[in-house]
Amino acid sequence: MSFILSIIITLVFGVGVILIRMKASKEPATVKKIIIPPIMMSTGALMFVIPYFRVSPAGILEAVLMGLVFSLILIWTTRFEIKHKYVFIKRTKSFPVILLSLLLIRLGIKYWISGSVDVGELSGMFWILAFAMIIPWRIAMYFQYKNVAGKLEQTGET
């Protein structure tokens, strides 16, 4: 029962994040909006102070590699455009589908390995996966944003 409840909660929060991301694409992008999420997420690393959440070296490697693969998908699908003299994240119909797919894949992996990994270590692994996904994605977003913003400045539209 608790596993089903955790799936429902994860899906509700995941859909919430997707809706927030879609709403955010209606507002101009800024450097702050790109770099603040990973900075705020980094505070979650404090969980590793508690031994219950510590992850084995193999688990760290697996989580980082999976996070990097997921980040490539997000990097490939995130683009910026100039609208109304501002830089916006380009809305695509595939973005919510991709986010939902990544969420479902994460749920599947969680279900698959939950029988062989302690709950605390599993939590730590999924935090590492998410952090390893968001950092490269946001770095790529930053450089893409700077490139498009530079083009906007060159045209003198700012």
C-alpha positions in Angstrom: 0.0 0.0 0.0 2.8 2.4 0.9 4.5 1.8 -2.5 1.3 2.6 -4.4 0.9 5.8 -2.3 4.5 6.8 -3.1 3.8 6.3 -6.8 0.6 8.5 -6.6 2.5 11.2 -4.7 5.4 11.1 -7.1 3.0 11.4 -10.1 1.1 14.3 -8.5 4.3 16.2 -7.8 5.7 15.3 -11.2 2.6 16.6 -13.0 2.8 19.7 -10.8 6.4 20.3 -11.8 5.4 19.9 -15.5 2.6 22.4 -15.1 4.9 24.9 -13.4 7.5 24.5 -16.2 4.9 25.1 -18.8 3.6 28.2 -17.0 7.2 29.5 -16.6 7.7 29.3 -20.3 5.2 32.1 -20.7 7.5 34.5 -18.9 10.9 35.7 -20.2 13.9 33.6 -19.2 16.6 35.2 -17.0 20.0 34.0 -15.8 18.5 33.9 -12.2 15.7 31.6 -13.3 18.2 29.3 -14.9 20.8 29.0 -12.1 18.6 29.3 -8.9 16.9 25.8 -9.2 20.2 23.8 -9.0 21.5 26.1 -6.3 18.4 25.5 -4.2 18.4 21.8 -5.0 22.0 21.5 -3.8 20.9 22.0 -0.2 19.5 18.4 -0.5 23.0 17.1 -0.3 22.8 17.7 3.4 20.8 14.4 3.5 24.2 12.6 3.1 25.3 13.8 6.6 22.9 11.1 7.9 24.4 7.6 7.3 20.9 6.2 6.4 21.0 8.1 3.1 24.6 7.3 2.1 25.1 5.7 -1.3 27.7 3.1 -2.3 30.3 4.2 -4.8 28.7 1.9 -7.4 25.3 3.5 -6.6 26.8 6.9 -7.1 28.2 6.0 -10.4 25.0 4.4 -11.6 22.9 7.5 -10.5 25.3 10.0 -12.1 25.4 8.1 -15.4 21.6 7.8 -15.5 21.3 11.5 -14.6 23.7 12.5 -17.4 21.7 10.4 -19.9 18.5 12.1 -18.8 20.1 15.5 -19.0 21.1 14.9 -22.6 17.4 14.4 -23.5 16.5 17.7 -21.7 19.4 19.6 -23.4 18.4 18.4 -26.8 14.8 19.5 -26.3 15.4 22.9 -24.6 15.7 25.9 -27.0 15.4 29.6 -26.6 13.8 32.2 -28.9 13.4 35.9 -29.0 9.8 37.2 -28.7 8.7 40.8 -27.9 12.3 41.9 -27.3 12.9 39.2 -24.6 14.4 35.7 -24.5 11.9 32.9 -23.9 12.2 29.2 -23.6 10.7 27.8 -26.8 7.5 25.9 -25.9 7.3 22.5 -27.6 4.5 20.0 -27.4 7.1 17.3 -26.7 8.5 18.9 -23.6 5.7 17.8 -21.2 5.7 14.4 -22.8 9.5 14.1 -22.3 9.3 15.2 -18.7 6.4 12.8 -18.0 8.4 10.0 -19.8 11.5 10.7 -17.7 9.3 10.6 -14.5 7.7 7.3 -15.5 11.2 5.8 -16.3 12.4 7.0 -12.9 9.4 5.3 -11.3 10.1 2.1 -13.2 13.7 2.1 -12.1 12.7 2.8 -8.5 10.3 -0.1 -8.5 12.8 -2.4 -10.2 15.6 -1.7 -7.7 13.6 -1.0 -4.6 13.7 -4.7 -3.5 17.5 -4.8 -3.5 18.4 -1.3 -2.2 17.6 0.1 1.2 15.0 3.0 1.2 17.6 5.5 2.5 20.2 4.6 -0.1 17.5 4.6 -2.8 16.5 8.1 -1.8 20.1 9.2 -2.0 20.5 7.6 -5.4 17.5 9.4 -6.8 18.6 12.7 -5.4 22.0 12.2 -7.1 20.3 11.2 -10.3 18.2 14.3 -10.3 21.1 16.6 -9.4 23.3 15.0 -12.1 20.5 15.6 -14.5 19.8 19.3 -13.6 23.4 20.5 -13.5 24.4 19.8 -17.1 21.0 20.8 -18.4 21.1 24.2 -16.6 24.7 24.8 -17.7 23.7 24.1 -21.3 20.6 26.4 -20.8 22.8 29.2 -19.5 25.1 29.1 -22.5 22.2 28.8 -24.9 20.5 31.7 -23.1 23.6 33.9 -23.3 24.0 33.1 -27.0 20.4 34.1 -27.8 20.6 37.2 -25.5 23.8 38.2 -27.2 22.0 38.1 -30.6 19.2 40.2 -29.1 21.8 42.8 -27.9 23.5 42.8 -31.3 20.2 43.7 -33.0 19.8 46.6 -30.5 16.3 45.4 -29.4 17.0 45.4 -25.7 
